[in-house]
Amino acid sequence: MCSNIGLPELLVILMLLVLVFGASRLPQLGETLGKTVRRFKRSVAQNEGIEITKLPSRPAKGGQSDVSDAELASHDHDRDHEHDD
């Protein structure tokens, strides 16, 4: 998708950025973008060790399930309060 962007296209994009934001704000925008990318990469690296498990599904109306309503309610209650710490 971005393989067709060459030097002329990059110069046009840079000129548009200067017109929209002004030359004095471009360094600040670049710094903010760099910090955002670093934070994103750091959070992705930290979340690699998280194990994702499938939650039991609720049965359709009148359907049977091996998970009781009490177990589902308990799980919903735990999930709702896990960020209260």
Backbone hydrogen bonds, N-H to C=O, Kabsch-Sander energy under -0.5 kcal/mol:
donor,donor_aa,acceptor,acceptor_aa,energy
5,I,2,C,-1.3
6,G,4,N,-0.7
10,L,6,G,-2.2
11,L,7,L,-2.2
12,V,8,P,-1.9
13,I,9,E,-2.3
14,L,10,L,-2.5
15,M,11,L,-2.4
16,L,12,V,-2.2
17,L,13,I,-2.3
18,V,14,L,-2.3
19,L,15,M,-2.2
20,V,16,L,-2.5
21,F,17,L,-2.9
22,G,17,L,-0.7
22,G,18,V,-1.5
25,R,22,G,-0.8
26,L,22,G,-0.8
29,L,25,R,-2.4
30,G,26,L,-2.5
31,E,27,P,-2.3
32,T,28,Q,-2.3
33,L,29,L,-2.4
34,G,30,G,-2.4
35,K,31,E,-2.4
36,T,32,T,-2.2
37,V,33,L,-2.3
38,R,34,G,-2.3
39,R,35,K,-2.5
40,F,36,T,-2.3
41,K,37,V,-2.5
42,R,38,R,-2.4
43,S,39,R,-2.4
44,V,40,F,-2.2
45,A,41,K,-2.2
46,Q,42,R,-2.0
47,N,43,S,-1.5
48,E,45,A,-0.7
49,G,46,Q,-0.6
50,I,47,N,-1.3
53,T,51,E,-0.5
63,G,60,A,-3.0
68,S,66,D,-0.5
72,L,68,S,-2.0
73,A,69,D,-2.6
74,S,70,A,-2.3
75,H,71,E,-2.3
76,D,72,L,-2.6
77,H,73,A,-2.4
78,D,74,S,-2.4
79,R,75,H,-2.5
80,D,76,D,-2.3
81,H,77,H,-1.2
82,E,79,R,-0.9
84,D,81,H,-1.1
